[in-house]
Amino acid sequence: MAAEGILPSVGSVGDSFDNALAESVNSSYKTELIDHQPPYPGAAELSLATAEWVAFYNRQRPNGYCQDLTPDRAEALYYHRQRHPHTEEALR
């Protein structure tokens, strides 16, 4: 890309600000875990709450980007389809 004068990202290296899906997840995280909760007493408590939120987000929460499946289920279906490309299975 550099040889063609194309910049790979509009953000700084390592951030997700130019990725719509990541921005959506970041927004949900801030809204659900940070903005509407009392302040966490320390980094350890925030880390634990973050891990619990991520587990909920991936395992239980349907996501429109994943055709209203949980991210875990969408990933499982993706890899199943890679191993068995000619099978038809229900999305749920």
PyMOL Python script that loads the backbone (N, CA, C, O; Angstrom):
from pymol import cmd

cmd.read_pdbstr("""\
ATOM      1  N   MET A   1       0.813  -1.180   0.000  1.00  0.00           N
ATOM      2  CA  MET A   1       0.000   0.000   0.000  1.00  0.00           C
ATOM      3  C   MET A   1       0.864   1.254   0.000  1.00  0.00           C
ATOM      4  O   MET A   1       0.547   2.244  -0.659  1.00  0.00           O
ATOM      5  N   ALA A   2       1.959   1.195   0.749  1.00  0.00           N
ATOM      6  CA  ALA A   2       2.833   2.364   0.826  1.00  0.00           C
ATOM      7  C   ALA A   2       3.410   2.706  -0.544  1.00  0.00           C
ATOM      8  O   ALA A   2       3.562   3.880  -0.879  1.00  0.00           O
ATOM      9  N   ALA A   3       3.734   1.676  -1.344  1.00  0.00           N
ATOM     10  CA  ALA A   3       4.296   1.908  -2.674  1.00  0.00           C
ATOM     11  C   ALA A   3       3.317   2.661  -3.570  1.00  0.00           C
ATOM     12  O   ALA A   3       3.727   3.371  -4.489  1.00  0.00           O
ATOM     13  N   GLU A   4       2.027   2.504  -3.300  1.00  0.00           N
ATOM     14  CA  GLU A   4       0.993   3.172  -4.084  1.00  0.00           C
ATOM     15  C   GLU A   4       0.543   4.488  -3.438  1.00  0.00           C
ATOM     16  O   GLU A   4      -0.337   5.178  -3.952  1.00  0.00           O
ATOM     17  N   GLY A   5       1.165   4.817  -2.304  1.00  0.00           N
ATOM     18  CA  GLY A   5       0.793   6.045  -1.615  1.00  0.00           C
ATOM     19  C   GLY A   5      -0.518   5.956  -0.854  1.00  0.00           C
ATOM     20  O   GLY A   5      -1.170   6.969  -0.603  1.00  0.00           O
ATOM     21  N   ILE A   6      -0.905   4.731  -0.486  1.00  0.00           N
ATOM     22  CA  ILE A   6      -2.163   4.512   0.232  1.00  0.00           C
ATOM     23  C   ILE A   6      -1.861   4.344   1.711  1.00  0.00           C
ATOM     24  O   ILE A   6      -0.983   3.570   2.092  1.00  0.00           O
ATOM     25  N   LEU A   7      -2.587   5.066   2.531  1.00  0.00           N
ATOM     26  CA  LEU A   7      -2.444   4.921   3.974  1.00  0.00           C
ATOM     27  C   LEU A   7      -3.325   3.777   4.449  1.00  0.00           C
ATOM     28  O   LEU A   7      -4.500   3.734   4.085  1.00  0.00           O
ATOM     29  N   PRO A   8      -2.807   2.846   5.249  1.00  0.00           N
ATOM     30  CA  PRO A   8      -3.600   1.699   5.685  1.00  0.00           C
ATOM     31  C   PRO A   8      -4.664   2.039   6.710  1.00  0.00           C
ATOM     32  O   PRO A   8      -5.607   1.265   6.879  1.00  0.00           O
ATOM     33  N   SER A   9      -4.553   3.163   7.400  1.00  0.00           N
ATOM     34  CA  SER A   9      -5.500   3.485   8.452  1.00  0.00           C
ATOM     35  C   SER A   9      -5.542   4.989   8.642  1.00  0.00           C
ATOM     36  O   SER A   9      -4.542   5.682   8.458  1.00  0.00           O
ATOM     37  N   VAL A  10      -6.718   5.485   9.014  1.00  0.00           N
ATOM     38  CA  VAL A  10      -6.798   6.906   9.309  1.00  0.00           C
ATOM     39  C   VAL A  10      -6.490   7.177  10.776  1.00  0.00           C
ATOM     40  O   VAL A  10      -6.278   8.324  11.168  1.00  0.00           O
ATOM     41  N   GLY A  11      -6.464   6.122  11.584  1.00  0.00           N
ATOM     42  CA  GLY A  11      -6.146   6.258  13.004  1.00  0.00           C
ATOM     43  C   GLY A  11      -4.685   5.956  13.243  1.00  0.00           C
ATOM     44  O   GLY A  11      -3.937   5.631  12.321  1.00  0.00           O
ATOM     45  N   SER A  12      -4.295   6.067  14.488  1.00  0.00           N
ATOM     46  CA  SER A  12      -2.927   5.716  14.827  1.00  0.00           C
ATOM     47  C   SER A  12      -2.789   4.199  14.831  1.00  0.00           C
ATOM     48  O   SER A  12      -3.787   3.484  14.906  1.00  0.00           O
ATOM     49  N   VAL A  13      -1.585   3.718  14.752  1.00  0.00           N
ATOM     50  CA  VAL A  13      -1.330   2.288  14.702  1.00  0.00           C
ATOM     51  C   VAL A  13      -1.879   1.617  15.953  1.00  0.00           C
ATOM     52  O   VAL A  13      -1.604   2.053  17.071  1.00  0.00           O
ATOM     53  N   GLY A  14      -2.655   0.557  15.759  1.00  0.00           N
ATOM     54  CA  GLY A  14      -3.153  -0.219  16.872  1.00  0.00           C
ATOM     55  C   GLY A  14      -4.510   0.193  17.414  1.00  0.00           C
ATOM     56  O   GLY A  14      -5.050  -0.487  18.286  1.00  0.00           O
ATOM     57  N   ASP A  15      -5.080   1.296  16.919  1.00  0.00           N
ATOM     58  CA  ASP A  15      -6.403   1.644  17.438  1.00  0.00           C
ATOM     59  C   ASP A  15      -7.490   1.146  16.485  1.00  0.00           C
ATOM     60  O   ASP A  15      -7.203   0.703  15.373  1.00  0.00           O
ATOM     61  N   SER A  16      -8.728   1.225  16.935  1.00  0.00           N
ATOM     62  CA  SER A  16      -9.830   0.669  16.154  1.00  0.00           C
ATOM     63  C   SER A  16     -10.786   1.748  15.669  1.00  0.00           C
ATOM     64  O   SER A  16     -11.916   1.440  15.288  1.00  0.00           O
ATOM     65  N   PHE A  17     -10.362   2.992  15.676  1.00  0.00           N
ATOM     66  CA  PHE A  17     -11.292   4.075  15.395  1.00  0.00           C
ATOM     67  C   PHE A  17     -11.775   4.110  13.947  1.00  0.00           C
ATOM     68  O   PHE A  17     -12.784   4.756  13.664  1.00  0.00           O
ATOM     69  N   ASP A  18     -11.096   3.443  13.030  1.00  0.00           N
ATOM     70  CA  ASP A  18     -11.569   3.425  11.654  1.00  0.00           C
ATOM     71  C   ASP A  18     -12.310   2.133  11.325  1.00  0.00           C
ATOM     72  O   ASP A  18     -12.558   1.848  10.154  1.00  0.00           O
ATOM     73  N   ASN A  19     -12.654   1.373  12.307  1.00  0.00           N
ATOM     74  CA  ASN A  19     -13.345   0.100  12.101  1.00  0.00           C
ATOM     75  C   ASN A  19     -14.738   0.203  12.701  1.00  0.00           C
ATOM     76  O   ASN A  19     -14.886   0.299  13.920  1.00  0.00           O
ATOM     77  N   ALA A  20     -15.761   0.186  11.853  1.00  0.00           N
ATOM     78  CA  ALA A  20     -17.137   0.409  12.314  1.00  0.00           C
ATOM     79  C   ALA A  20     -17.580  -0.630  13.335  1.00  0.00           C
ATOM     80  O   ALA A  20     -18.234  -0.280  14.317  1.00  0.00           O
ATOM     81  N   LEU A  21     -17.243  -1.891  13.130  1.00  0.00           N
ATOM     82  CA  LEU A  21     -17.651  -2.922  14.077  1.00  0.00           C
ATOM     83  C   LEU A  21     -16.978  -2.703  15.430  1.00  0.00           C
ATOM     84  O   LEU A  21     -17.629  -2.781  16.471  1.00  0.00           O
ATOM     85  N   ALA A  22     -15.693  -2.432  15.412  1.00  0.00           N
ATOM     86  CA  ALA A  22     -14.988  -2.185  16.670  1.00  0.00           C
ATOM     87  C   ALA A  22     -15.528  -0.940  17.362  1.00  0.00           C
ATOM     88  O   ALA A  22     -15.643  -0.911  18.587  1.00  0.00           O
ATOM     89  N   GLU A  23     -15.859   0.084  16.590  1.00  0.00           N
ATOM     90  CA  GLU A  23     -16.433   1.287  17.184  1.00  0.00           C
ATOM     91  C   GLU A  23     -17.759   0.970  17.856  1.00  0.00           C
ATOM     92  O   GLU A  23     -18.054   1.492  18.931  1.00  0.00           O
ATOM     93  N   SER A  24     -18.557   0.119  17.228  1.00  0.00           N
ATOM     94  CA  SER A  24     -19.838  -0.257  17.802  1.00  0.00           C
ATOM     95  C   SER A  24     -19.646  -0.990  19.126  1.00  0.00           C
ATOM     96  O   SER A  24     -20.341  -0.707  20.102  1.00  0.00           O
ATOM     97  N   VAL A  25     -18.709  -1.924  19.159  1.00  0.00           N
ATOM     98  CA  VAL A  25     -18.430  -2.665  20.389  1.00  0.00           C
ATOM     99  C   VAL A  25     -17.890  -1.709  21.458  1.00  0.00           C
ATOM    100  O   VAL A  25     -18.302  -1.772  22.616  1.00  0.00           O
ATOM    101  N   ASN A  26     -16.971  -0.826  21.067  1.00  0.00           N
ATOM    102  CA  ASN A  26     -16.429   0.144  22.025  1.00  0.00           C
ATOM    103  C   ASN A  26     -17.534   1.028  22.592  1.00  0.00           C
ATOM    104  O   ASN A  26     -17.546   1.324  23.787  1.00  0.00           O
ATOM    105  N   SER A  27     -18.458   1.447  21.741  1.00  0.00           N
ATOM    106  CA  SER A  27     -19.563   2.287  22.188  1.00  0.00           C
ATOM    107  C   SER A  27     -20.462   1.534  23.167  1.00  0.00           C
ATOM    108  O   SER A  27     -20.861   2.079  24.197  1.00  0.00           O
ATOM    109  N   SER A  28     -20.780   0.278  22.840  1.00  0.00           N
ATOM    110  CA  SER A  28     -21.608  -0.529  23.742  1.00  0.00           C
ATOM    111  C   SER A  28     -20.904  -0.721  25.082  1.00  0.00           C
ATOM    112  O   SER A  28     -21.533  -0.612  26.135  1.00  0.00           O
ATOM    113  N   TYR A  29     -19.626  -1.000  25.049  1.00  0.00           N
ATOM    114  CA  TYR A  29     -18.842  -1.192  26.275  1.00  0.00           C
ATOM    115  C   TYR A  29     -18.914   0.052  27.152  1.00  0.00           C
ATOM    116  O   TYR A  29     -19.202  -0.034  28.346  1.00  0.00           O
ATOM    117  N   LYS A  30     -18.652   1.202  26.554  1.00  0.00           N
ATOM    118  CA  LYS A  30     -18.655   2.437  27.329  1.00  0.00           C
ATOM    119  C   LYS A  30     -20.046   2.740  27.880  1.00  0.00           C
ATOM    120  O   LYS A  30     -20.183   3.127  29.040  1.00  0.00           O
ATOM    121  N   THR A  31     -21.069   2.568  27.057  1.00  0.00           N
ATOM    122  CA  THR A  31     -22.432   2.867  27.486  1.00  0.00           C
ATOM    123  C   THR A  31     -22.894   1.919  28.585  1.00  0.00           C
ATOM    124  O   THR A  31     -23.449   2.358  29.593  1.00  0.00           O
ATOM    125  N   GLU A  32     -22.669   0.627  28.397  1.00  0.00           N
ATOM    126  CA  GLU A  32     -23.219  -0.368  29.310  1.00  0.00           C
ATOM    127  C   GLU A  32     -22.372  -0.582  30.567  1.00  0.00           C
ATOM    128  O   GLU A  32     -22.917  -0.884  31.629  1.00  0.00           O
ATOM    129  N   LEU A  33     -21.080  -0.432  30.464  1.00  0.00           N
ATOM    130  CA  LEU A  33     -20.219  -0.774  31.598  1.00  0.00           C
ATOM    131  C   LEU A  33     -19.617   0.440  32.292  1.00  0.00           C
ATOM    132  O   LEU A  33     -19.364   0.395  33.495  1.00  0.00           O
ATOM    133  N   ILE A  34     -19.390   1.494  31.577  1.00  0.00           N
ATOM    134  CA  ILE A  34     -18.668   2.628  32.151  1.00  0.00           C
ATOM    135  C   ILE A  34     -19.598   3.798  32.477  1.00  0.00           C
ATOM    136  O   ILE A  34     -19.623   4.272  33.613  1.00  0.00           O
ATOM    137  N   ASP A  35     -20.354   4.260  31.495  1.00  0.00           N
ATOM    138  CA  ASP A  35     -21.115   5.493  31.660  1.00  0.00           C
ATOM    139  C   ASP A  35     -22.271   5.399  32.654  1.00  0.00           C
ATOM    140  O   ASP A  35     -22.574   6.382  33.331  1.00  0.00           O
ATOM    141  N   HIS A  36     -22.911   4.260  32.755  1.00  0.00           N
ATOM    142  CA  HIS A  36     -24.112   4.143  33.583  1.00  0.00           C
ATOM    143  C   HIS A  36     -23.886   3.307  34.840  1.00  0.00           C
ATOM    144  O   HIS A  36     -24.830   2.734  35.385  1.00  0.00           O
ATOM    145  N   GLN A  37     -22.672   3.240  35.287  1.00  0.00           N
ATOM    146  CA  GLN A  37     -22.318   2.495  36.495  1.00  0.00           C
ATOM    147  C   GLN A  37     -21.581   3.433  37.440  1.00  0.00           C
ATOM    148  O   GLN A  37     -20.987   4.419  37.002  1.00  0.00           O
ATOM    149  N   PRO A  38     -21.616   3.133  38.723  1.00  0.00           N
ATOM    150  CA  PRO A  38     -20.773   3.927  39.632  1.00  0.00           C
ATOM    151  C   PRO A  38     -19.297   3.694  39.294  1.00  0.00           C
ATOM    152  O   PRO A  38     -18.952   2.646  38.747  1.00  0.00           O
ATOM    153  N   PRO A  39     -18.438   4.638  39.605  1.00  0.00           N
ATOM    154  CA  PRO A  39     -17.011   4.441  39.308  1.00  0.00           C
ATOM    155  C   PRO A  39     -16.470   3.186  39.995  1.00  0.00           C
ATOM    156  O   PRO A  39     -16.832   2.874  41.129  1.00  0.00           O
ATOM    157  N   TYR A  40     -15.604   2.481  39.287  1.00  0.00           N
ATOM    158  CA  TYR A  40     -14.973   1.295  39.863  1.00  0.00           C
ATOM    159  C   TYR A  40     -13.873   1.741  40.815  1.00  0.00           C
ATOM    160  O   TYR A  40     -13.168   2.713  40.542  1.00  0.00           O
ATOM    161  N   PRO A  41     -13.721   1.031  41.940  1.00  0.00           N
ATOM    162  CA  PRO A  41     -12.727   1.456  42.932  1.00  0.00           C
ATOM    163  C   PRO A  41     -11.279   1.331  42.454  1.00  0.00           C
ATOM    164  O   PRO A  41     -10.394   2.012  42.972  1.00  0.00           O
ATOM    165  N   GLY A  42     -11.038   0.464  41.469  1.00  0.00           N
ATOM    166  CA  GLY A  42      -9.669   0.306  40.999  1.00  0.00           C
ATOM    167  C   GLY A  42      -9.615  -0.470  39.696  1.00  0.00           C
ATOM    168  O   GLY A  42     -10.634  -0.917  39.169  1.00  0.00           O
ATOM    169  N   ALA A  43      -8.396  -0.616  39.191  1.00  0.00           N
ATOM    170  CA  ALA A  43      -8.186  -1.298  37.915  1.00  0.00           C
ATOM    171  C   ALA A  43      -8.581  -2.770  37.982  1.00  0.00           C
ATOM    172  O   ALA A  43      -9.100  -3.311  37.005  1.00  0.00           O
ATOM    173  N   ALA A  44      -8.347  -3.416  39.103  1.00  0.00           N
ATOM    174  CA  ALA A  44      -8.687  -4.844  39.223  1.00  0.00           C
ATOM    175  C   ALA A  44     -10.189  -5.058  39.087  1.00  0.00           C
ATOM    176  O   ALA A  44     -10.623  -5.991  38.411  1.00  0.00           O
ATOM    177  N   GLU A  45     -10.980  -4.209  39.718  1.00  0.00           N
ATOM    178  CA  GLU A  45     -12.432  -4.331  39.631  1.00  0.00           C
ATOM    179  C   GLU A  45     -12.937  -4.033  38.224  1.00  0.00           C
ATOM    180  O   GLU A  45     -13.840  -4.706  37.728  1.00  0.00           O
ATOM    181  N   LEU A  46     -12.356  -3.028  37.585  1.00  0.00           N
ATOM    182  CA  LEU A  46     -12.727  -2.711  36.210  1.00  0.00           C
ATOM    183  C   LEU A  46     -12.335  -3.847  35.271  1.00  0.00           C
ATOM    184  O   LEU A  46     -13.088  -4.176  34.354  1.00  0.00           O
ATOM    185  N   SER A  47     -11.174  -4.446  35.486  1.00  0.00           N
ATOM    186  CA  SER A  47     -10.732  -5.577  34.652  1.00  0.00           C
ATOM    187  C   SER A  47     -11.683  -6.756  34.781  1.00  0.00           C
ATOM    188  O   SER A  47     -12.037  -7.375  33.777  1.00  0.00           O
ATOM    189  N   LEU A  48     -12.097  -7.073  35.986  1.00  0.00           N
ATOM    190  CA  LEU A  48     -13.033  -8.172  36.196  1.00  0.00           C
ATOM    191  C   LEU A  48     -14.380  -7.863  35.544  1.00  0.00           C
ATOM    192  O   LEU A  48     -14.949  -8.721  34.869  1.00  0.00           O
ATOM    193  N   ALA A  49     -14.891  -6.660  35.736  1.00  0.00           N
ATOM    194  CA  ALA A  49     -16.160  -6.275  35.119  1.00  0.00           C
ATOM    195  C   ALA A  49     -16.063  -6.328  33.592  1.00  0.00           C
ATOM    196  O   ALA A  49     -17.015  -6.735  32.926  1.00  0.00           O
ATOM    197  N   THR A  50     -14.932  -5.922  33.043  1.00  0.00           N
ATOM    198  CA  THR A  50     -14.729  -5.972  31.594  1.00  0.00           C
ATOM    199  C   THR A  50     -14.747  -7.417  31.096  1.00  0.00           C
ATOM    200  O   THR A  50     -15.382  -7.715  30.084  1.00  0.00           O
ATOM    201  N   ALA A  51     -14.057  -8.311  31.795  1.00  0.00           N
ATOM    202  CA  ALA A  51     -14.042  -9.727  31.393  1.00  0.00           C
ATOM    203  C   ALA A  51     -15.442 -10.326  31.427  1.00  0.00           C
ATOM    204  O   ALA A  51     -15.818 -11.088  30.537  1.00  0.00           O
ATOM    205  N   GLU A  52     -16.213  -9.981  32.454  1.00  0.00           N
ATOM    206  CA  GLU A  52     -17.587 -10.480  32.542  1.00  0.00           C
ATOM    207  C   GLU A  52     -18.449  -9.921  31.419  1.00  0.00           C
ATOM    208  O   GLU A  52     -19.277 -10.641  30.861  1.00  0.00           O
ATOM    209  N   TRP A  53     -18.266  -8.654  31.081  1.00  0.00           N
ATOM    210  CA  TRP A  53     -19.041  -8.026  30.008  1.00  0.00           C
ATOM    211  C   TRP A  53     -18.702  -8.673  28.660  1.00  0.00           C
ATOM    212  O   TRP A  53     -19.596  -8.944  27.859  1.00  0.00           O
ATOM    213  N   VAL A  54     -17.421  -8.918  28.413  1.00  0.00           N
ATOM    214  CA  VAL A  54     -17.001  -9.551  27.156  1.00  0.00           C
ATOM    215  C   VAL A  54     -17.581 -10.955  27.046  1.00  0.00           C
ATOM    216  O   VAL A  54     -18.055 -11.340  25.977  1.00  0.00           O
ATOM    217  N   ALA A  55     -17.554 -11.722  28.126  1.00  0.00           N
ATOM    218  CA  ALA A  55     -18.120 -13.070  28.107  1.00  0.00           C
ATOM    219  C   ALA A  55     -19.608 -13.013  27.785  1.00  0.00           C
ATOM    220  O   ALA A  55     -20.095 -13.802  26.975  1.00  0.00           O
ATOM    221  N   PHE A  56     -20.335 -12.092  28.406  1.00  0.00           N
ATOM    222  CA  PHE A  56     -21.754 -11.925  28.110  1.00  0.00           C
ATOM    223  C   PHE A  56     -21.950 -11.539  26.650  1.00  0.00           C
ATOM    224  O   PHE A  56     -22.784 -12.115  25.951  1.00  0.00           O
ATOM    225  N   TYR A  57     -21.166 -10.550  26.193  1.00  0.00           N
ATOM    226  CA  TYR A  57     -21.306 -10.033  24.835  1.00  0.00           C
ATOM    227  C   TYR A  57     -21.092 -11.140  23.798  1.00  0.00           C
ATOM    228  O   TYR A  57     -21.834 -11.221  22.820  1.00  0.00           O
ATOM    229  N   ASN A  58     -20.099 -11.979  24.002  1.00  0.00           N
ATOM    230  CA  ASN A  58     -19.772 -13.017  23.022  1.00  0.00           C
ATOM    231  C   ASN A  58     -20.683 -14.234  23.094  1.00  0.00           C
ATOM    232  O   ASN A  58     -20.970 -14.848  22.066  1.00  0.00           O
ATOM    233  N   ARG A  59     -21.139 -14.592  24.278  1.00  0.00           N
ATOM    234  CA  ARG A  59     -21.848 -15.859  24.450  1.00  0.00           C
ATOM    235  C   ARG A  59     -23.363 -15.744  24.485  1.00  0.00           C
ATOM    236  O   ARG A  59     -24.056 -16.698  24.132  1.00  0.00           O
ATOM    237  N   GLN A  60     -23.893 -14.610  24.899  1.00  0.00           N
ATOM    238  CA  GLN A  60     -25.334 -14.529  25.118  1.00  0.00           C
ATOM    239  C   GLN A  60     -26.047 -13.471  24.297  1.00  0.00           C
ATOM    240  O   GLN A  60     -27.251 -13.593  24.071  1.00  0.00           O
ATOM    241  N   ARG A  61     -25.368 -12.461  23.852  1.00  0.00           N
ATOM    242  CA  ARG A  61     -26.020 -11.319  23.241  1.00  0.00           C
ATOM    243  C   ARG A  61     -26.049 -11.434  21.722  1.00  0.00           C
ATOM    244  O   ARG A  61     -24.993 -11.439  21.089  1.00  0.00           O
ATOM    245  N   PRO A  62     -27.242 -11.526  21.120  1.00  0.00           N
ATOM    246  CA  PRO A  62     -27.319 -11.528  19.655  1.00  0.00           C
ATOM    247  C   PRO A  62     -26.790 -10.207  19.102  1.00  0.00           C
ATOM    248  O   PRO A  62     -26.932  -9.156  19.728  1.00  0.00           O
ATOM    249  N   ASN A  63     -26.188 -10.274  17.940  1.00  0.00           N
ATOM    250  CA  ASN A  63     -25.585  -9.099  17.335  1.00  0.00           C
ATOM    251  C   ASN A  63     -26.077  -8.970  15.902  1.00  0.00           C
ATOM    252  O   ASN A  63     -25.997  -9.929  15.135  1.00  0.00           O
ATOM    253  N   GLY A  64     -26.581  -7.808  15.530  1.00  0.00           N
ATOM    254  CA  GLY A  64     -27.077  -7.575  14.178  1.00  0.00           C
ATOM    255  C   GLY A  64     -26.017  -7.798  13.107  1.00  0.00           C
ATOM    256  O   GLY A  64     -26.332  -8.250  12.006  1.00  0.00           O
ATOM    257  N   TYR A  65     -24.769  -7.485  13.422  1.00  0.00           N
ATOM    258  CA  TYR A  65     -23.678  -7.696  12.463  1.00  0.00           C
ATOM    259  C   TYR A  65     -23.488  -9.184  12.171  1.00  0.00           C
ATOM    260  O   TYR A  65     -22.992  -9.551  11.106  1.00  0.00           O
ATOM    261  N   CYS A  66     -23.879 -10.033  13.108  1.00  0.00           N
ATOM    262  CA  CYS A  66     -23.727 -11.490  12.986  1.00  0.00           C
ATOM    263  C   CYS A  66     -25.068 -12.151  12.629  1.00  0.00           C
ATOM    264  O   CYS A  66     -25.316 -13.292  13.020  1.00  0.00           O
ATOM    265  N   GLN A  67     -25.919 -11.451  11.898  1.00  0.00           N
ATOM    266  CA  GLN A  67     -27.238 -11.968  11.523  1.00  0.00           C
ATOM    267  C   GLN A  67     -28.056 -12.355  12.760  1.00  0.00           C
ATOM    268  O   GLN A  67     -28.744 -13.375  12.762  1.00  0.00           O
ATOM    269  N   ASP A  68     -27.975 -11.548  13.789  1.00  0.00           N
ATOM    270  CA  ASP A  68     -28.693 -11.751  15.056  1.00  0.00           C
ATOM    271  C   ASP A  68     -28.325 -13.044  15.772  1.00  0.00           C
ATOM    272  O   ASP A  68     -29.127 -13.592  16.528  1.00  0.00           O
ATOM    273  N   LEU A  69     -27.130 -13.520  15.535  1.00  0.00           N
ATOM    274  CA  LEU A  69     -26.562 -14.631  16.303  1.00  0.00           C
ATOM    275  C   LEU A  69     -25.604 -14.044  17.330  1.00  0.00           C
ATOM    276  O   LEU A  69     -25.195 -12.888  17.217  1.00  0.00           O
ATOM    277  N   THR A  70     -25.250 -14.841  18.329  1.00  0.00           N
ATOM    278  CA  THR A  70     -24.191 -14.384  19.214  1.00  0.00           C
ATOM    279  C   THR A  70     -22.875 -14.486  18.447  1.00  0.00           C
ATOM    280  O   THR A  70     -22.770 -15.305  17.534  1.00  0.00           O
ATOM    281  N   PRO A  71     -21.873 -13.684  18.786  1.00  0.00           N
ATOM    282  CA  PRO A  71     -20.589 -13.816  18.106  1.00  0.00           C
ATOM    283  C   PRO A  71     -20.007 -15.235  18.198  1.00  0.00           C
ATOM    284  O   PRO A  71     -19.433 -15.725  17.226  1.00  0.00           O
ATOM    285  N   ASP A  72     -20.148 -15.896  19.346  1.00  0.00           N
ATOM    286  CA  ASP A  72     -19.652 -17.272  19.481  1.00  0.00           C
ATOM    287  C   ASP A  72     -20.330 -18.197  18.482  1.00  0.00           C
ATOM    288  O   ASP A  72     -19.665 -19.003  17.832  1.00  0.00           O
ATOM    289  N   ARG A  73     -21.670 -18.083  18.351  1.00  0.00           N
ATOM    290  CA  ARG A  73     -22.414 -18.954  17.433  1.00  0.00           C
ATOM    291  C   ARG A  73     -22.041 -18.649  15.985  1.00  0.00           C
ATOM    292  O   ARG A  73     -21.867 -19.569  15.185  1.00  0.00           O
ATOM    293  N   ALA A  74     -21.918 -17.380  15.643  1.00  0.00           N
ATOM    294  CA  ALA A  74     -21.531 -17.005  14.277  1.00  0.00           C
ATOM    295  C   ALA A  74     -20.155 -17.559  13.931  1.00  0.00           C
ATOM    296  O   ALA A  74     -19.946 -18.045  12.819  1.00  0.00           O
ATOM    297  N   GLU A  75     -19.219 -17.493  14.867  1.00  0.00           N
ATOM    298  CA  GLU A  75     -17.876 -18.025  14.627  1.00  0.00           C
ATOM    299  C   GLU A  75     -17.920 -19.543  14.461  1.00  0.00           C
ATOM    300  O   GLU A  75     -17.258 -20.087  13.577  1.00  0.00           O
ATOM    301  N   ALA A  76     -18.693 -20.228  15.299  1.00  0.00           N
ATOM    302  CA  ALA A  76     -18.813 -21.687  15.188  1.00  0.00           C
ATOM    303  C   ALA A  76     -19.389 -22.082  13.840  1.00  0.00           C
ATOM    304  O   ALA A  76     -18.909 -23.024  13.209  1.00  0.00           O
ATOM    305  N   LEU A  77     -20.420 -21.365  13.392  1.00  0.00           N
ATOM    306  CA  LEU A  77     -21.005 -21.663  12.076  1.00  0.00           C
ATOM    307  C   LEU A  77     -20.008 -21.410  10.953  1.00  0.00           C
ATOM    308  O   LEU A  77     -19.937 -22.181   9.997  1.00  0.00           O
ATOM    309  N   TYR A  78     -19.244 -20.341  11.067  1.00  0.00           N
ATOM    310  CA  TYR A  78     -18.242 -20.037  10.043  1.00  0.00           C
ATOM    311  C   TYR A  78     -17.261 -21.201   9.889  1.00  0.00           C
ATOM    312  O   TYR A  78     -17.007 -21.667   8.779  1.00  0.00           O
ATOM    313  N   TYR A  79     -16.716 -21.661  11.011  1.00  0.00           N
ATOM    314  CA  TYR A  79     -15.735 -22.747  10.922  1.00  0.00           C
ATOM    315  C   TYR A  79     -16.385 -24.068  10.520  1.00  0.00           C
ATOM    316  O   TYR A  79     -15.757 -24.879   9.839  1.00  0.00           O
ATOM    317  N   HIS A  80     -17.618 -24.292  10.927  1.00  0.00           N
ATOM    318  CA  HIS A  80     -18.336 -25.491  10.487  1.00  0.00           C
ATOM    319  C   HIS A  80     -18.488 -25.476   8.966  1.00  0.00           C
ATOM    320  O   HIS A  80     -18.290 -26.494   8.303  1.00  0.00           O
ATOM    321  N   ARG A  81     -18.836 -24.328   8.431  1.00  0.00           N
ATOM    322  CA  ARG A  81     -19.015 -24.214   6.974  1.00  0.00           C
ATOM    323  C   ARG A  81     -17.693 -24.342   6.231  1.00  0.00           C
ATOM    324  O   ARG A  81     -17.675 -24.785   5.082  1.00  0.00           O
ATOM    325  N   GLN A  82     -16.597 -23.967   6.857  1.00  0.00           N
ATOM    326  CA  GLN A  82     -15.292 -24.157   6.223  1.00  0.00           C
ATOM    327  C   GLN A  82     -14.954 -25.645   6.122  1.00  0.00           C
ATOM    328  O   GLN A  82     -14.378 -26.092   5.130  1.00  0.00           O
ATOM    329  N   ARG A  83     -15.318 -26.413   7.166  1.00  0.00           N
ATOM    330  CA  ARG A  83     -15.034 -27.852   7.173  1.00  0.00           C
ATOM    331  C   ARG A  83     -16.040 -28.644   6.334  1.00  0.00           C
ATOM    332  O   ARG A  83     -15.699 -29.684   5.771  1.00  0.00           O
ATOM    333  N   HIS A  84     -17.275 -28.153   6.252  1.00  0.00           N
ATOM    334  CA  HIS A  84     -18.362 -28.867   5.575  1.00  0.00           C
ATOM    335  C   HIS A  84     -19.067 -27.910   4.619  1.00  0.00           C
ATOM    336  O   HIS A  84     -20.191 -27.493   4.899  1.00  0.00           O
ATOM    337  N   PRO A  85     -18.441 -27.551   3.498  1.00  0.00           N
ATOM    338  CA  PRO A  85     -18.996 -26.497   2.635  1.00  0.00           C
ATOM    339  C   PRO A  85     -20.300 -26.875   1.922  1.00  0.00           C
ATOM    340  O   PRO A  85     -20.997 -25.986   1.432  1.00  0.00           O
ATOM    341  N   HIS A  86     -20.643 -28.136   1.851  1.00  0.00           N
ATOM    342  CA  HIS A  86     -21.832 -28.529   1.092  1.00  0.00           C
ATOM    343  C   HIS A  86     -23.010 -28.895   1.976  1.00  0.00           C
ATOM    344  O   HIS A  86     -23.996 -29.438   1.477  1.00  0.00           O
ATOM    345  N   THR A  87     -22.944 -28.621   3.256  1.00  0.00           N
ATOM    346  CA  THR A  87     -24.052 -28.937   4.131  1.00  0.00           C
ATOM    347  C   THR A  87     -24.888 -27.683   4.354  1.00  0.00           C
ATOM    348  O   THR A  87     -24.365 -26.569   4.381  1.00  0.00           O
ATOM    349  N   GLU A  88     -26.168 -27.876   4.511  1.00  0.00           N
ATOM    350  CA  GLU A  88     -27.082 -26.787   4.848  1.00  0.00           C
ATOM    351  C   GLU A  88     -27.509 -26.971   6.290  1.00  0.00           C
ATOM    352  O   GLU A  88     -27.972 -28.046   6.672  1.00  0.00           O
ATOM    353  N   GLU A  89     -27.359 -25.941   7.085  1.00  0.00           N
ATOM    354  CA  GLU A  89     -27.809 -26.010   8.459  1.00  0.00           C
ATOM    355  C   GLU A  89     -28.570 -24.739   8.782  1.00  0.00           C
ATOM    356  O   GLU A  89     -28.373 -23.695   8.160  1.00  0.00           O
ATOM    357  N   ALA A  90     -29.433 -24.852   9.760  1.00  0.00           N
ATOM    358  CA  ALA A  90     -30.196 -23.678  10.196  1.00  0.00           C
ATOM    359  C   ALA A  90     -29.257 -22.704  10.885  1.00  0.00           C
ATOM    360  O   ALA A  90     -28.253 -23.108  11.472  1.00  0.00           O
ATOM    361  N   LEU A  91     -29.579 -21.444  10.816  1.00  0.00           N
ATOM    362  CA  LEU A  91     -28.747 -20.422  11.455  1.00  0.00           C
ATOM    363  C   LEU A  91     -28.821 -20.506  12.970  1.00  0.00           C
ATOM    364  O   LEU A  91     -27.902 -20.046  13.648  1.00  0.00           O
ATOM    365  N   ARG A  92     -29.847 -21.060  13.506  1.00  0.00           N
ATOM    366  CA  ARG A  92     -30.002 -21.109  14.972  1.00  0.00           C
ATOM    367  C   ARG A  92     -29.885 -22.525  15.479  1.00  0.00           C
ATOM    368  O   ARG A  92     -29.988 -22.760  16.683  1.00  0.00           O
TER     369      ARG A  92
END
""", "prot")
cmd.dss("prot")
cmd.show_as("cartoon", "prot")
cmd.util.cbc("prot")
cmd.orient("prot")
